[in-house]
């Protein structure tokens, strides 16, 4: 076997041809940064449309420059990266605008009185959202108590007992249909149900909990079903090989393994329904007083309080509108807190290798 050695002078001549030319990172970063600044100035500042057009031109220079220097493949990669990043930035604009507006108008309203007082006998300035926070927490808790057992047991049946059966397929179809039900329909269903039981004009917190549970159950079912499917089949088979019955395998093996995902799904389902307005406006009603009894009388909630403060602000309207922005900010913070709790629970209860 013979080995051919390349002379050093040949290697020196061929090495530069193997290196691909690259755009200077500093220049690319400067162009992108200037384009972003111009776009931001066009969106939030006094700059006219020419600033936005110049931002597009500066961003488009990089792929053209890359086509000349780096070749067609790298230019396509830079162009697609630019389009994806731009789409992501555009998607953030509404979110950033909402958060900024709510913070700007809601933070000045927050105070100790705002959280500890209700609107009972308050006209004009003063008062707070204590009654609305209490109603929101109680109704959401009632909806969770109703929805979690139903959703979890349904998911267990679909995955563990009825996999492949017609009934399981029908349940999946019905759950998908329920996922798209408008919230107002859920409120009308709860109202019709309670009218049959208690008569016309019924308004109570438990009705709001039932309406929210109609919206919450399909979310819980789908999230729990997907988490149960992720449990390795080998764990079930190992348990069966030891003579453990199926129900005990589910309780001791399957559910603990999927606990992180199940709790996360339930928390996100709560965050999904806690801001609903239409069903609560229909069945739970509105009140200015604190009500701790889900089964008696109207019950205020943060979404309904915000809606009624805007629709019927009174005279003068400024204090009511300010309270509406404050309630919206508190509701936004609660939803954000629930999402953070979901992430924390997922991190704490997930297996060590998946954290």
C-alpha positions in Angstrom: 0.0 0.0 0.0 1.5 3.3 -1.1 0.8 6.7 0.5 1.0 9.9 -1.4 2.1 12.9 0.5 1.0 16.4 -0.6 3.9 18.8 -0.7 3.7 21.7 1.7 3.6 24.3 -1.0 0.6 22.5 -2.6 -1.2 22.6 0.7 -0.6 26.3 1.1 -2.0 26.9 -2.3 -5.2 24.8 -1.8 -6.0 25.8 1.8 -7.4 29.3 1.0 -9.9 27.7 -1.5 -11.4 25.5 1.2 -12.3 28.5 3.4 -15.6 30.2 2.8 -15.8 33.9 2.9 -18.0 35.4 5.7 -19.6 38.8 6.2 -18.1 40.8 9.1 -20.3 40.2 12.2 -19.9 43.8 13.3 -21.2 45.2 10.1 -24.2 42.7 10.0 -25.0 43.5 13.6 -24.8 47.2 13.0 -27.2 47.0 10.0 -29.7 44.9 11.9 -29.5 47.1 15.0 -30.1 50.2 12.9 -33.0 48.6 11.1 -34.6 47.7 14.5 -34.1 51.2 15.9 -35.7 52.7 12.8 -38.6 50.3 13.0 -39.2 51.0 16.6 -39.0 54.8 16.0 -41.6 54.3 13.2 -44.0 52.3 15.4 -43.8 54.2 18.7 -42.2 57.5 17.9 -42.9 60.5 15.8 -41.0 59.2 12.7 -42.9 59.0 9.4 -43.2 56.1 7.0 -39.8 56.8 5.5 -38.2 55.4 8.6 -40.0 52.1 8.2 -39.1 51.9 4.5 -35.4 52.6 5.4 -35.5 49.9 8.0 -36.7 47.4 5.4 -34.0 48.5 3.0 -31.2 48.1 5.6 -32.5 44.7 6.6 -32.6 43.6 3.0 -29.0 44.7 2.3 -27.7 41.8 4.4 -29.1 38.9 2.2 -28.0 40.7 -1.0 -24.5 41.3 0.4 -24.4 37.7 1.5 -25.3 36.6 -2.0 -22.3 38.4 -3.4 -19.8 37.4 -0.7 -21.0 34.1 0.8 -22.9 32.5 -2.1 -26.5 31.5 -2.8 -27.0 29.0 0.0 -25.9 31.2 2.8 -27.9 34.1 1.4 -31.1 32.0 1.4 -30.3 31.1 5.0 -29.9 34.7 6.1 -33.1 35.7 4.2 -35.2 33.0 5.9 -33.7 33.9 9.3 -34.6 37.6 8.6 -38.2 36.7 7.6 -38.7 34.5 10.7 -37.2 37.0 13.1 -39.3 39.8 11.5 -42.5 37.7 11.9 -41.6 37.1 15.5 -41.1 40.8 16.1 -44.4 41.7 14.5 -46.2 39.1 16.7 -44.7 40.8 19.8 -46.1 44.2 18.9 -49.7 43.6 20.0 -48.6 41.9 23.1 -46.1 44.6 24.0 -48.7 47.3 23.3 -51.3 45.6 25.5 -48.9 45.1 28.4 -47.5 48.6 28.2 -51.0 50.2 28.1 -52.4 48.2 31.0 -49.3 48.9 33.1 -49.3 52.6 32.2 -53.0 53.1 33.1 -53.3 50.4 35.8 -50.3 50.9 38.1 -51.4 54.4 39.3 -54.6 52.9 40.6 -53.1 50.2 42.8 -53.1 50.9 46.5 -54.0 49.2 49.8 -57.5 50.6 49.6 -57.9 49.2 46.1 -57.3 45.7 47.2 -59.1 45.8 50.6 -62.3 47.7 49.8 -65.4 46.8 47.8 -67.6 49.1 45.8 -70.5 49.0 48.3 -72.0 52.4 48.8 -69.2 54.0 46.8 -70.0 56.7 44.2 -67.2 58.4 42.3 -63.7 58.1 43.7 -62.6 55.4 46.2 -63.6 51.8 46.5 -61.7 48.8 45.3 -61.9 45.3 43.9 -61.9 43.2 47.0 -65.3 41.8 46.1 -64.3 41.0 42.5 -61.1 39.3 43.5 -63.0 37.2 46.1 -65.6 36.2 43.5 -63.0 35.4 40.8 -61.1 33.1 43.2 -64.2 31.3 44.5 -65.8 30.8 41.1 -62.5 29.6 39.6 -62.0 27.2 42.5 -65.5 25.8 42.1 -64.8 25.3 38.3 -61.5 23.5 39.1 -63.2 21.2 41.6 -65.8 20.3 39.0 -63.5 20.0 36.0 -60.3 18.3 37.3 -61.9 15.0 38.4 -64.1 14.8 35.3 -61.3 15.6 32.9 -58.7 13.4 34.6 -61.0 10.4 34.9 -62.0 10.8 31.2 -58.4 11.0 30.1 -57.6 7.8 32.2 -60.4 5.9 30.5 -59.5 7.0 27.0 -55.8 6.1 27.4 -55.8 3.2 29.8 -59.1 1.4 29.3 -60.7 2.4 26.1 -57.8 2.9 23.8 -58.9 1.8 20.3 -62.5 1.4 21.2 -65.4 3.3 19.5 -66.4 5.0 22.7 -62.9 6.4 23.2 -63.0 7.7 19.6 -66.3 9.3 20.2 -65.1 10.9 23.5 -62.1 12.4 21.7 -64.4 13.8 19.0 -66.7 15.3 21.5 -63.8 16.8 23.5 -62.5 18.4 20.3 -66.0 19.8 19.6 -66.2 21.2 23.1 -62.9 22.9 22.8 -64.3 25.2 20.1 -67.5 26.1 22.0 -67.9 29.9 22.3 -67.9 31.0 25.9 -71.3 32.7 25.6 -72.8 29.3 24.7 -71.4 27.9 27.9 -73.0 30.7 29.9 -76.3 30.2 28.2 -76.1 26.4 29.0 -75.5 27.1 32.6 -78.2 29.7 32.8 -80.7 27.3 31.1 -79.7 24.5 33.5 -80.2 26.7 36.6 -83.5 28.2 35.3 -84.9 24.6 35.1 -83.8 24.0 38.7 -84.4 27.3 40.4 -86.6 29.3 38.1 -86.3 32.5 36.1 -83.9 35.3 37.1 -81.4 33.0 38.9 -78.0 34.5 39.5 -75.4 32.7 41.6 -71.7 32.0 41.7 -72.0 28.2 41.3 -73.6 28.8 38.0 -70.5 30.7 36.9 -68.4 27.8 38.1 -70.5 25.3 36.0 -70.2 27.6 32.9 -66.4 27.8 33.3 -66.1 24.1 33.9 -67.8 23.5 30.5 -64.9 25.5 29.0 -62.3 23.9 31.2 -63.1 20.2 31.0 -61.9 19.7 27.3 -58.6 21.5 28.1 -58.0 19.3 31.1 -58.9 16.1 29.1 -56.6 16.9 26.2 -53.7 17.9 28.4 -54.0 14.9 30.8 -54.5 12.5 27.8 -51.3 13.7 26.2 -49.3 13.4 29.5 -50.6 9.9 30.1 -49.6 8.9 26.6 -46.0 10.0 27.3 -45.7 7.5 30.2 -43.5 4.6 28.8 -45.4 1.4 28.2 -42.5 -0.6 29.8 -43.4 0.9 33.2 -47.0 -0.5 32.9 -45.8 -3.9 31.7 -43.2 -4.1 34.5 -46.0 -3.4 37.0 -48.3 -6.0 35.4 -45.5 -8.6 35.5 -45.3 -8.2 39.2 -49.0 -9.0 39.5 -50.1 -5.4 40.3 -53.7 -4.8 39.1 -54.4 -2.2 36.5 -56.1 0.3 38.8 -53.2 0.2 41.2 -50.7 0.5 38.3 -52.5 3.7 37.2 -52.5 5.1 40.8 -49.0 4.2 41.8 -47.0 4.2 38.5 -48.8 6.1 35.7 -50.2 9.1 37.5 -47.0 9.9 39.6 -44.9 9.7 36.4 -47.2 12.1 34.5 -47.9 14.3 37.6 -45.8 17.3 36.4 -47.6 17.5 33.0 -51.0 17.0 34.5 -50.6 19.7 37.1 -49.1 22.0 34.4 -52.1 21.3 32.1 -54.6 22.0 34.9 -52.9 25.2 35.8 -52.9 26.4 32.2 -56.6 25.4 32.0 -57.4 27.6 35.0 -55.5 30.5 33.4 -57.5 29.9 30.3 -60.9 30.4 31.9 -60.2 32.8 34.7 -60.5 35.8 32.3 -63.8 34.8 30.8 -66.5 37.5 30.9 -69.5 36.5 28.8 -70.6 33.3 30.8 -70.1 35.0 34.1 -72.1 38.1 33.0 -75.0 35.8 32.0 -75.2 33.5 35.0 -73.1 35.0 37.9 -74.2 38.6 37.4 -72.6 41.6 39.1 -72.7 43.1 42.5 -70.9 45.8 44.5 -70.7 43.7 47.7 -68.5 40.8 48.9 -70.3 37.5 48.6 -68.5 34.4 50.0 -71.4 32.0 49.2 -71.3 30.4 45.8 -74.9 29.1 46.2 -76.7 32.3 47.1 -76.9 35.6 45.2 -74.9 37.4 42.6 -71.1 37.3 42.7 -68.7 39.8 41.3 -65.6 38.8 39.2 -62.7 40.8 37.9 -63.7 40.5 34.2 -67.3 41.5 34.8 -66.2 44.3 37.1 -63.9 45.6 34.3 -66.7 45.4 31.8 -69.4 47.1 33.9 -67.0 49.8 34.9 -66.4 50.7 31.3 -70.0 50.3 30.1 -71.6 52.1 33.1 -68.9 54.4 34.6 -71.3 56.8 36.2 -70.7 60.5 36.8 -67.9 61.5 36.7 -66.6 58.5 34.6 -62.9 58.9 35.2 -62.7 57.0 38.6 -64.6 54.1 37.3 -62.5 53.8 34.1 -59.3 54.0 36.3 -60.6 51.2 38.4 -61.3 49.2 35.3 -57.7 49.5 34.2 -56.5 48.5 37.7 -58.8 45.4 37.7 -57.5 44.5 34.2 -53.9 44.8 35.5 -54.6 42.6 38.5 -56.3 40.0 36.2 -53.2 40.1 33.9 -50.9 39.6 36.9 -53.0 36.6 38.1 -52.8 34.9 34.7 -49.1 35.6 34.6 -48.7 34.1 38.1 -50.6 31.0 37.1 -48.3 30.5 34.1 -45.2 30.9 36.3 -46.6 28.4 38.8 -47.2 26.0 35.9 -43.6 26.3 34.8 -42.3 25.9 38.4 -44.5 22.8 39.0 -43.3 21.3 35.7 -39.7 21.9 36.7 -40.0 20.6 40.3 -42.0 17.4 39.5 -40.4 16.5 36.2 -37.7 13.7 36.2 -34.2 14.9 36.9 -33.0 14.2 33.3 -35.7 16.4 31.8 -35.3 19.5 33.8 
